[in-house]
């Protein structure tokens, strides 16, 4: 206070205005030089205090890895997309808001998995493999201890197959299932790597209760050295595709295994589409930097989309998905011949990697599918899948998922 009493009134007013421009500082300095040396020093101290008080505070950004957002209202008539869950909401709707953009999306973010808490909201399957694979699925604690589960330095989630040189029976692997269930959803999965190699059978899929009554939607699936993804439905009797024509179905993929989707009537082959992209699965997908898959399930039917990392629609990157902008899907099952609310309900979503089993094992001697120009028997020198898997741990170095994020959206 002694300083303010010692200064002329006009200097005090200048300080009070907090004007810290270079011109003003120069003027005040000239005036201060006419006073005593001590007053000049005190003046500089006063201005320093003023400048410090004007510094902008930096607010740290909030980062979340898993959130589940409860809807406060019912869905509109566009889809019956209710959800049941026992998970705990760990981030507010405000913190999960998408990046502001010019896109008006009909969807709200319901659940988001990425980063260090990716596995919150999932359960680890620890019972026997229902597809008869040569794997023992382990819990999270065992998976982390044995380096089968981690989040890497890029914040990506890793799920591996055991690579011990030789095993006497099964190899350890990971299978996880969402705690949430959905009846209609838009789910988007961003990945940079998926399991590949002879003997592998990875999948990203969903299913309902009392299989096949509740239906199964295979979004990403393939075996061995395949490079073209196959998306497939498995249902109870009554669900089918209306045609095998890509033009009629308005798809980029090719129908495989016929039009009947009923599992019991097709030896569990169902009705599927093979992607036209030769970088949509396996080693080719990995070498190309991965990609993004989306599955849209509503009253109109079920569609699957795929994009390489350099062609992802901007509305997806912005967190405001607008499927009407996405163009032609890879796969399309219209409700006109496969009612999407009758044959599919209460779906959980699943990542898994099995070995051999009902598909990869039975196709061991097969070739001709894109990516499989030679059979695995020829490539490996082993006459059967099981002997190769047990003896060749190093061959599974590429048998891992690397996931950037999984997002679930529901209609307003």
Buried (B, 14 or more C-beta within 10 A) or exposed (E): EEBEEBBEEEBBEBBEEEEEEEEBBEEBEEBBEEBEEEBBEBBBEBBEEBEEEEEEEEEEEEEBBBBBBEBEEEBEEEBBBBBEBEBEBBBEBEEBEBEEBEBEBBBBBBBBBBBEBBBBBBBBBEEEBEBBBBBBBBBBEBBEEEEBBBBEEEBBBBBBBBBEEEBEEBBBBBBBBBBBBBBBBBBBBBBBBBBBBBBBBBBBBBBBEEBBEBBBBBBBBBBBBBBBBBBBBBBBBBBBBBEEEBEEBEBBBBBBBBBBBBBEBBEBBBBBBBBBBBBBBBBBBBEBEBBBBBBBBBBBBBBBBBBBBEEBBEBBBBBBBBBEEBEEBBBBBBBEBBBBBEBBBBBBBBBBBBBBBBBBBEBBEEBEBBBBEEBBBEBBEBEBBBEBBBEBBEBBEBBBBBBBBBBBBBBE
